Amino acid sequence: MDFVEIFQRLGVSLAIGLLVGCERGWQEREQPSGGRTAGIRTFGLAGFLGGLAGYLQTLSGPIVPAALLLLYGTAFIIFRQRESEEEDDYGVTTVVASFVVFALGALAVLGDLRIAAAGGVATTVVLAAKRRLHRFLRQLTWLEIRAALVLLAMTLVALPLLPNETVDPWDVLNPFELWLLTITIAAISFVGYVAIRVAGPTRGILFAGAAGGLASSTALTLSFGRFAAEAPKSGRQLASGAAIAGALSLIRVVVIGAALAPVLLMPLGIALTPAILVMLAASAMLAFRSEKQGAPDLQLENPFELSEVLRFGGLLGGVILVSKVLVDRVGQTMLFVVAAVSGLMDVDAITLSTARLSGTTVDLTTAVTAILIAVVVNLLTKVVLAFTAAGKGPYAITLALATLAAIAAGALAHFTLGFVVPAT
């Protein structure tokens, strides 16, 4: 390294410490001068010391930098302990942050400047987010934390152990791909659930409907139906939430289908975009016309249960296997029957399985038709569930009208503007 580069790297080391020190100093700005262990100057010098230790390593080896780190760490911990005893505050975050700053300062000299600078910014962001992170944790329950841990274990532990090749006589089921699709859908559902839990359901039915659309629009439609049965006057207001959930479920179909088979984006987009817009417009109109009422206290169940994830994985595997076997032995039209039956329970499974078959086992036109059949069946199933749960009240009737209008708009676009590819 020449002198210019050395000064640049030491400057970044100092800047990292000053950045973290700004956050630490601001958090303890009410403390009198000399009443805190570390502020902007101390952290700035800690980063610079780390940079000097890194430079000295290039001249004398690791012994001198290790000794500097030992002396610095010992002194910092001693002073921090005295401060903690006086203030009766035994948090160790500042101590850990000081070691991180020292290490990033050394990295700025010995390694990649971009990584060191990004590490300094990330450290400052984590320190500054203390209140938000603590509030986030207070709002979570143990069941939700356990669900997140199970999801991580399924992704980082179980997934790499599965064979990434087909294992059945029909050359269809790939355990790795099947499990990856399963945990992807589970993750989407869990993110939607956490969103509503963190923000709170009392912020409005529309937000609850949006989160429910990410998690399970069918479950939300049924749940809102039960609320509507208890509070019929809120029927139209609840229908607005169910409509936005339905719109987001259609968006999920487009996203999932296009992610696995990009060629599906245009035909699905042409058919479903008008339906999505109709559902969103109906939701907005109903919300605008609804009386100003407090949103019900929605108690949405955790959508990430291991049994439910395994059930979905089994359903997905079954749909994939049955679709492939029937298409091979009977013909592509059998996929329509599978799609209709699958749509009664779930639209994600048939979308995933059909997207995987698109362009190989089945042609594009057949794949698009099958997915749209499943979508229509699923939308009508939710209407039936609304009537079952809420009876012939405003909730079910309003949702039925919005759903039928959406189906009509989508059908009109599909048959007049649809992107049709001849069967091969």
Secondary structure, DSSP 8 states (H G I E B T S, - for coil): --HHHHHHHHHHHHHHHHHHHHHHHHHTTTS-TTSSS--HHHHHHHHHHHHHHHHHHHHH-SHHHHHHHHHHHHHHHHHHHHHHHHHT----HHHHHHHHHHHHHHHHHHS-HHHHHHHHHHHHHHHHTHHHHHHHHHH--HHHHHHHHHHHHIIIIIHHHS-SS--STTS---HHHHHHHHHHHHHHHHHHHHHHHHH-GGG-HHHHHHHHHHH-HHHHHHHHHHHHHH-GGGHHHHHHHHHHHHHHHHHHHHHHHHHH-GGGHHHHHHHHHHHHHHHHHHHHHHHHHS------------S--HHHHHHHHHHHHHHHHHHHHHHHHT-TTHHHHHHHHHHTT-SHHHHHHHHHHBTTTB-HHHHHHHHHHHHHHHHHHHHHHHHHHH-SSHHHHHHHHHHHHHHHHHHHHHHHH-------
